[in-house]
Structures are given as C-alpha cells and as structure tokens.
C-alpha cells in the first residue's frame, strides 16, 4: 500500500501504444547505492531480472504492466530505462525536478524536514499562520488579530520579518516551515507513531529517523 507521505512521484513515459503516467517511489541514496553494488557482480541475465523486480517494487500506480524479464528485449525497453532512471532520480519527473544529486529534492527535502519539524514544534501558531495573513493583519503576541470596534485591524507597520527583530519563521521568500510534501510526511509520521505501525518503505524509514532526530533537539524558548 502506498504511504500517504507526499513522496510518491510521477513520470510520463512511452509504453507499447501511447504515453502513460506512472506513480512511483524514488530510491533513497543508500537504497540506490546498495542496489548498484549488487547488480555490479551479477551476470547479465541475473542483473536484468533484479532490475525488473526492483522497478516493479517501486511502482505504485501505472497504466503499464509491471516490468518482466522479457521487457528488456521488446519494445518496452525504453520505458523500463526511463523508469529505472526516474526511480534513481537522475532525470526530471513531471515536477520538472530531479530527485537525486546535491541540488535534488532528496537533499533539499531532508533539510526542510529537519528544520520544519523543529519549527512546527517550537512555534505551532506561526507554523499555522500564512505569511500573507501576517503581512495583511495586525497580530498580537498571543497570535490573535487585533480588533477595534469589533473589526480586525489591518497592519499599519512592517511585519516582523521586514524589521531587524526578524521572525522565527523567516521571510515569505525563505520560510522555515515544512514544504507541501514534508507537511504530508510529518502528518504520516504522527499517524504511524500514534498506532505504533510504520509501512515497510525506505523513504518512510529514513524520514522517521530524520524526524526523530529533529525532535530530540532541545526546544527553543519562545
């Protein structure tokens, strides 16, 4: 079953007849490294079989048939090659982004997850409040909007992020909050922790470790 953690990605590939969209789980750095090490020492036929099985393992939803050993010798060879590269994160998917690499989403999302989890824990009210609202309305230190005559008051001065004092959230252009995928990952972690059951998935395991380590960092005093 697909983990609802925001990390399932999509790619459009060419199958036997027409383009198809495939939903897949990208391989983590360690997972991809171990797999490359394994197939390096196998003969060609065994390597093909392992690659097919590995691709199928990472596919979540697809209009295509899951790869088989015969795929590499037939017209779906290009589709399998595209899937293999996508799972390894070395080509852009439908987001236009690559998963792997020093500037890929895996590295960037790891940093965001560590920072965003700590921020959400330390400043829950700020984490819920959008920067657009903060720039528009005048907020009290307790997180409520200032009212006058029963009406909410528009902000008359600069928001804290534009002043020297700064804002724990950062700025609208560079926020310390969880990105969309990691907001799902955090929610998924909390749900799994609540029932004491996590799916057998490499990304889920890695994110659980990152989140746990982030939560172990001492909370800031507000």
Secondary structure as UniProt FT lines:
FT   STRAND          8..14
FT   STRAND          19..25
FT   HELIX           29..40
FT   HELIX           44..58
FT   STRAND          59..62
FT   HELIX           69..73
FT   TURN            75..76
FT   HELIX           77..87
FT   TURN            88..89
FT   TURN            94..95
FT   TURN            102..103
FT   HELIX           105..122
FT   HELIX           124..128
FT   HELIX           131..136
FT   TURN            141..142
FT   STRAND          147..148
FT   TURN            149..150
FT   STRAND          151..152
FT   HELIX           160..162
FT   TURN            164..165
FT   TURN            168..169
FT   STRAND          170..171
FT   TURN            172..173
FT   STRAND          174..175
FT   HELIX           180..195
FT   HELIX           202..216
//
